[in-house]
């Protein structure tokens, strides 16, 4: 009886430890890729939507951001269980804002024929509108509202609506993260009302965030800090909060979270709509845009996100991250290359881009649990 009681105590402890470990696995960030239809390249065959969808499925990528929301591409992902992030192009924003029927027409063309067979999770109305189309900015919230209301009128409640901002155009100072605020006057005039809309509709704040650009803009940032390298001096201390940052990605994410907190919306989910590191630069001055550094950044980013540790200010981390981009658009000189794949669909990198790590860690945890039970039984009995 005494041995049985001891076995039960040890078993309860093992179950408790396992339960504690599970949240860090299940809360790991969803990692997707961006894709836009490439232009015609001399001597190459255009990639069909079905081929792209099949490649994404074979790579076990759980989510794709479609930058041009081609209906044929949306259809190709039907029944794949791949989650799609759709985009409304910037030129359409004023039209959707001024005419509710046009917003409904966009939803009829890009959502209704495919939902729910194609798993659409979110729609971004515009992409970095403040930078590329500042004259469109005043129309942004109204366009978002019209698209959201169109979905509601069609009884589609699980697709959220947001817009995508660029880190460099809304957060002027990233360090220390605790002091970050949104650029004014856009912060009060444009971003605050949008944050209120996102809170009210249970949506997410979308941000394009590139550590590569931040690294290039500041000589004080060492390359190792941008590439997640574990060197003794690869850290930055936020003296206000006492938080130590060991990589540039987390520092930039927490700057966004701090800026949202200033406006009273610190708990909004954050989705990194684009990130990456180029494998080649525009010219010879971009000495750090190399295949080696690109692979180091991507591999370390995936490992970091899948750890489930989050950032210092948000333990659950960002909810989703999209790597820019799936396929290179061109092979000529004078442009930055970001693709995970060459245009012929072969991989540029030696590592596997797969979301199987989360499931694999969970299965390993279960195996460890059952082995622990067996060992306890043999030792105590």
C-alpha positions as CSV (number, residue, x, y, z in Angstrom):
1,X,0.0,0.0,0.0
2,X,2.8,2.4,0.9
3,X,4.5,1.7,-2.5
4,X,1.2,2.3,-4.3
5,X,0.8,5.6,-2.5
6,X,4.4,6.6,-3.5
7,X,3.8,5.6,-7.1
8,X,0.6,7.8,-7.1
9,X,2.5,10.8,-5.7
10,X,5.3,10.5,-8.3
11,X,2.7,10.0,-11.1
12,X,0.9,13.1,-10.0
13,X,4.1,15.1,-10.1
14,X,5.0,13.8,-13.6
15,X,1.5,14.8,-14.9
16,X,1.9,18.2,-13.4
17,X,5.3,18.8,-15.0
18,X,3.9,17.6,-18.3
19,X,0.9,20.0,-18.0
20,X,3.3,22.9,-17.3
21,X,5.4,22.0,-20.4
22,X,2.4,21.7,-22.8
23,X,1.5,25.5,-23.0
24,X,4.9,26.4,-24.2
25,X,4.5,24.0,-27.1
26,X,0.9,24.8,-28.1
27,X,1.5,28.6,-27.9
28,X,4.3,28.5,-30.4
29,X,3.8,31.1,-33.2
30,X,2.3,30.0,-36.6
31,X,4.9,30.6,-39.3
32,X,3.8,31.2,-42.8
33,X,5.1,32.7,-46.0
34,X,4.1,35.5,-48.4
35,X,3.4,34.9,-52.0
36,X,2.5,37.2,-55.0
37,X,2.2,36.2,-58.6
38,X,5.6,36.9,-60.2
39,X,6.0,38.8,-63.5
40,X,7.0,37.0,-66.7
41,X,10.7,35.9,-66.7
42,X,12.3,35.2,-70.0
43,X,12.8,31.5,-70.6
44,X,10.7,30.3,-67.7
45,X,7.3,28.7,-67.4
46,X,4.7,30.6,-65.3
47,X,3.9,28.8,-62.1
48,X,0.3,27.7,-61.8
49,X,-1.8,28.3,-58.7
50,X,-2.2,24.5,-58.2
51,X,1.5,24.0,-58.4
52,X,2.1,26.7,-55.8
53,X,-0.5,25.3,-53.5
54,X,0.9,21.8,-53.8
55,X,4.4,23.0,-53.0
56,X,3.2,24.9,-49.9
57,X,1.4,21.7,-48.7
58,X,4.5,19.6,-49.4
59,X,6.6,22.0,-47.3
60,X,4.1,21.7,-44.5
61,X,3.6,25.5,-44.4
62,X,0.4,26.2,-42.4
63,X,-0.3,29.8,-43.6
64,X,0.2,32.0,-46.7
65,X,-0.2,35.7,-47.1
66,X,-1.4,36.4,-50.7
67,X,-0.2,39.9,-51.5
68,X,-2.3,40.1,-54.6
69,X,-5.2,37.9,-53.6
70,X,-5.6,36.3,-57.0
71,X,-9.0,34.4,-57.0
72,X,-7.4,31.4,-58.9
73,X,-4.8,31.2,-56.1
74,X,-7.4,31.3,-53.4
75,X,-9.3,28.5,-55.1
76,X,-6.2,26.4,-55.4
77,X,-5.9,26.2,-51.6
78,X,-9.4,24.7,-51.1
79,X,-9.4,21.7,-48.8
80,X,-5.7,22.0,-48.0
81,X,-6.2,23.4,-44.4
82,X,-3.6,26.1,-45.3
83,X,-4.8,29.4,-43.7
84,X,-4.9,32.3,-46.1
85,X,-4.2,36.0,-45.3
86,X,-5.8,38.1,-48.1
87,X,-4.9,41.6,-49.1
88,X,-6.9,44.5,-50.6
89,X,-4.5,46.6,-52.9
90,X,-3.9,50.2,-51.9
91,X,-5.6,51.8,-55.0
92,X,-8.9,50.1,-54.0
93,X,-8.9,51.5,-50.5
94,X,-10.7,54.9,-51.4
95,X,-13.2,53.1,-53.6
96,X,-14.1,50.6,-50.9
97,X,-14.3,53.4,-48.3
98,X,-16.7,55.6,-50.4
99,X,-18.9,52.8,-51.8
100,X,-20.2,50.1,-49.5
101,X,-21.5,48.1,-52.5
102,X,-17.9,47.9,-53.9
103,X,-16.7,46.5,-50.6
104,X,-19.4,43.8,-50.8
105,X,-18.4,43.1,-54.5
106,X,-14.8,42.6,-53.4
107,X,-16.0,40.1,-50.8
108,X,-18.2,38.4,-53.3
109,X,-15.3,38.0,-55.7
110,X,-12.5,37.0,-53.2
111,X,-14.2,35.4,-50.2
112,X,-17.7,34.1,-50.8
113,X,-17.0,31.6,-53.7
114,X,-14.2,29.9,-51.6
115,X,-15.2,30.2,-48.0
116,X,-15.2,27.8,-46.0
117,X,-13.6,25.3,-48.4
118,X,-10.6,27.6,-48.5
119,X,-9.5,28.5,-45.0
120,X,-9.4,32.4,-45.0
121,X,-8.3,33.8,-41.7
122,X,-7.8,37.6,-42.2
123,X,-8.0,40.4,-44.7
124,X,-5.6,43.3,-44.8
125,X,-7.2,46.4,-46.3
126,X,-4.1,48.1,-47.8
127,X,-0.4,47.5,-47.2
128,X,1.8,50.2,-45.7
129,X,-0.7,52.8,-46.9
130,X,0.9,55.6,-44.9
131,X,4.2,55.2,-46.8
132,X,3.1,54.3,-50.3
133,X,-0.2,56.1,-50.6
134,X,-0.4,58.9,-47.9
135,X,-3.4,60.4,-49.7
136,X,-5.3,57.2,-49.2
137,X,-4.7,57.1,-45.4
138,X,-7.9,59.1,-44.5
139,X,-10.0,56.4,-46.2
140,X,-8.4,53.5,-44.4
141,X,-10.7,53.0,-41.4
142,X,-13.9,53.5,-43.5
143,X,-12.7,50.9,-46.0
144,X,-11.9,48.4,-43.2
145,X,-15.3,49.0,-41.7
146,X,-17.1,48.4,-45.0
147,X,-15.2,45.1,-45.7
148,X,-15.9,43.9,-42.1
149,X,-19.6,44.8,-42.4
150,X,-19.9,43.0,-45.7
151,X,-18.6,39.9,-44.1
152,X,-21.0,40.3,-41.2
153,X,-23.9,40.8,-43.6
154,X,-23.0,37.5,-45.3
155,X,-22.8,35.8,-41.8
156,X,-19.1,35.3,-42.1
157,X,-17.8,35.9,-38.6
158,X,-14.5,34.0,-38.4
159,X,-12.5,36.2,-40.9
160,X,-11.1,39.3,-39.3
161,X,-10.3,42.6,-41.0
162,X,-7.2,44.7,-40.4
163,X,-4.6,46.8,-42.2
164,X,-0.8,46.4,-42.5
165,X,1.7,49.0,-41.3
166,X,5.4,49.2,-41.8
167,X,7.6,49.4,-38.7
168,X,9.9,52.1,-40.0
169,X,7.0,54.3,-41.0
170,X,5.1,54.3,-37.7
171,X,7.8,53.7,-34.9
172,X,10.5,56.3,-35.1
173,X,12.5,55.0,-32.1
174,X,12.8,51.3,-31.4
175,X,15.2,51.5,-28.5
176,X,14.6,51.4,-25.7
177,X,11.4,49.4,-26.5
178,X,9.7,50.6,-23.4
179,X,9.8,54.2,-24.6
180,X,8.5,53.5,-28.2
181,X,5.6,55.5,-29.4
182,X,3.8,55.8,-32.8
183,X,4.9,58.5,-35.1
184,X,2.8,61.7,-34.8
185,X,0.4,63.0,-36.1
186,X,-0.4,59.6,-37.8
187,X,-0.5,57.9,-34.4
188,X,-3.5,60.0,-33.1
189,X,-5.2,60.6,-36.4
190,X,-4.9,57.2,-38.1
191,X,-3.6,54.5,-35.8
192,X,-5.6,55.2,-32.6
193,X,-9.0,54.8,-34.3
194,X,-7.8,51.7,-36.1
195,X,-6.6,50.2,-32.8
196,X,-10.1,50.8,-31.4
197,X,-11.6,49.1,-34.4
198,X,-9.3,46.1,-34.0
199,X,-10.2,45.8,-30.3
200,X,-13.9,46.0,-31.0
201,X,-13.8,43.4,-33.8
202,X,-11.4,41.0,-32.1
203,X,-8.8,41.5,-34.9
204,X,-5.0,41.8,-34.9
205,X,-2.4,44.5,-35.4
206,X,-0.4,43.7,-38.6
207,X,3.2,45.0,-39.0
208,X,5.9,44.5,-41.6
209,X,9.1,44.2,-39.5
210,X,12.6,43.8,-41.0
211,X,15.6,43.5,-38.6
212,X,17.7,43.8,-41.8
213,X,16.6,47.3,-42.4
214,X,17.0,48.3,-38.8
215,X,20.5,46.8,-38.8
216,X,21.5,48.8,-41.9
217,X,20.1,52.0,-40.5
218,X,22.3,51.9,-37.3
219,X,26.0,51.3,-37.0
220,X,25.6,50.5,-33.3
221,X,23.8,47.3,-33.9
222,X,26.1,44.3,-34.3
223,X,25.4,41.8,-37.0
224,X,25.2,39.0,-34.4
225,X,22.4,40.8,-32.6
226,X,20.4,40.9,-35.8
227,X,21.1,37.2,-36.7
228,X,20.1,35.8,-33.2
229,X,23.7,34.7,-32.5
230,X,24.5,33.8,-28.9
231,X,27.7,35.9,-28.3
232,X,28.6,37.4,-24.9
233,X,28.0,41.0,-26.0
234,X,25.0,40.4,-28.3
235,X,22.4,42.0,-26.1
236,X,20.8,45.3,-25.3
237,X,19.5,46.3,-21.9
238,X,16.3,48.4,-21.6
239,X,17.3,50.4,-18.4
240,X,13.7,51.5,-17.8
241,X,12.3,48.0,-17.5
242,X,15.5,46.1,-16.7
243,X,14.8,43.8,-19.6
244,X,17.7,42.3,-21.6
245,X,17.2,41.8,-25.3
246,X,19.2,39.1,-27.0
247,X,18.0,39.7,-30.6
248,X,16.8,42.6,-32.7
249,X,13.5,40.9,-33.7
250,X,12.2,40.7,-30.2
251,X,13.3,44.3,-29.5
252,X,11.3,45.6,-32.5
253,X,8.2,43.5,-31.6
254,X,8.3,44.9,-28.1
255,X,8.7,48.4,-29.4
256,X,5.4,47.9,-31.3
257,X,3.7,46.5,-28.1
258,X,4.9,49.4,-26.1
259,X,3.6,51.9,-28.6
260,X,0.2,50.2,-28.6
261,X,0.2,50.2,-24.7
262,X,0.7,54.0,-24.8
263,X,-2.7,54.1,-26.6
264,X,-4.3,51.7,-24.2
265,X,-4.3,48.6,-26.4
266,X,-1.3,46.6,-25.1
267,X,-3.2,43.2,-25.3
268,X,-4.1,43.3,-29.0
269,X,-2.7,40.3,-30.9
270,X,0.3,41.1,-33.1
271,X,0.9,39.5,-36.5
272,X,4.2,40.1,-38.3
273,X,2.9,40.3,-41.8
274,X,6.4,40.4,-43.4
275,X,9.9,39.7,-42.3
276,X,13.1,38.2,-43.8
277,X,16.7,38.8,-44.8
278,X,17.7,39.2,-48.5
279,X,20.1,36.7,-50.0
280,X,21.4,39.4,-52.4
281,X,21.3,43.2,-52.5
282,X,20.6,46.0,-54.9
283,X,24.3,46.8,-55.3
284,X,27.7,46.0,-53.9
285,X,27.1,48.3,-50.9
286,X,24.8,45.7,-49.3
287,X,27.6,43.5,-48.1
288,X,25.4,41.8,-45.6
289,X,22.7,40.7,-48.1
290,X,24.2,37.3,-48.6
291,X,22.9,33.7,-48.9
292,X,24.9,32.8,-45.7
293,X,23.4,35.6,-43.6
294,X,19.9,35.0,-45.0
295,X,20.0,31.4,-44.1
296,X,21.4,32.1,-40.6
297,X,18.6,34.6,-40.0
298,X,15.8,32.4,-41.2
299,X,17.0,29.3,-39.5
300,X,17.5,31.1,-36.2
301,X,14.1,32.9,-36.5
302,X,12.3,29.7,-37.0
303,X,14.0,28.1,-34.0
304,X,13.2,31.1,-31.9
305,X,9.6,31.3,-32.9
306,X,9.0,27.6,-32.4
307,X,10.5,27.6,-28.9
308,X,7.3,29.2,-27.7
309,X,9.2,31.6,-25.4
310,X,7.8,34.8,-26.9
311,X,9.3,38.2,-26.2
312,X,10.2,39.9,-22.9
313,X,7.0,42.0,-22.9
314,X,4.7,39.3,-24.4
315,X,5.4,35.8,-23.2
316,X,3.0,34.2,-25.7
317,X,4.8,36.1,-28.5
318,X,3.3,37.2,-31.8
319,X,0.5,35.0,-33.0
320,X,1.7,34.7,-36.6
321,X,4.8,35.5,-38.6
322,X,5.1,35.5,-42.4
323,X,8.4,35.1,-44.1
324,X,8.9,37.2,-47.2
325,X,8.7,35.4,-49.6
326,X,8.1,31.9,-51.0
327,X,9.4,32.3,-54.6
328,X,11.9,34.7,-56.0
329,X,10.4,37.0,-58.6
330,X,13.5,37.6,-60.7
331,X,17.1,36.5,-61.1
332,X,18.5,39.6,-62.6
333,X,21.0,42.0,-60.9
334,X,20.0,45.2,-59.2
335,X,17.2,43.8,-57.0
336,X,17.0,42.3,-53.6
337,X,16.3,38.5,-53.6
338,X,14.2,37.2,-50.7
339,X,12.7,33.9,-51.9
340,X,12.9,30.7,-50.0
341,X,12.7,29.0,-53.4
342,X,14.2,29.7,-56.8
343,X,11.8,30.4,-59.6
344,X,12.1,26.7,-60.7
345,X,10.8,25.8,-57.2
346,X,14.0,24.3,-55.9
347,X,15.1,25.4,-52.4
348,X,17.8,28.0,-51.9
349,X,18.6,26.8,-48.4
350,X,19.8,23.7,-46.7
351,X,17.3,23.7,-43.8
352,X,13.7,22.4,-43.9
353,X,10.9,24.9,-43.7
354,X,8.4,22.8,-41.9
355,X,5.9,23.5,-39.1
356,X,6.2,19.9,-38.0
357,X,8.4,20.8,-35.1
358,X,5.5,21.7,-32.8
359,X,3.8,18.3,-33.4
360,X,7.1,16.5,-33.1
361,X,7.9,18.2,-29.7
362,X,4.5,17.3,-28.5
363,X,4.9,13.6,-29.5
364,X,8.3,13.5,-27.9
365,X,6.8,14.9,-24.7
366,X,4.1,12.2,-24.6
367,X,6.7,9.5,-25.2
368,X,8.8,10.9,-22.4
369,X,5.7,10.9,-20.2
370,X,4.9,7.2,-20.8
371,X,8.5,6.2,-20.4
372,X,8.6,8.0,-17.1
373,X,5.5,6.2,-15.9
374,X,7.0,2.8,-16.9
375,X,10.3,3.7,-15.1
376,X,8.5,4.8,-12.0
377,X,6.5,1.5,-11.9
378,X,9.7,-0.6,-12.3
379,X,11.6,1.3,-9.7
380,X,8.8,1.5,-7.0
381,X,7.1,-1.8,-7.6
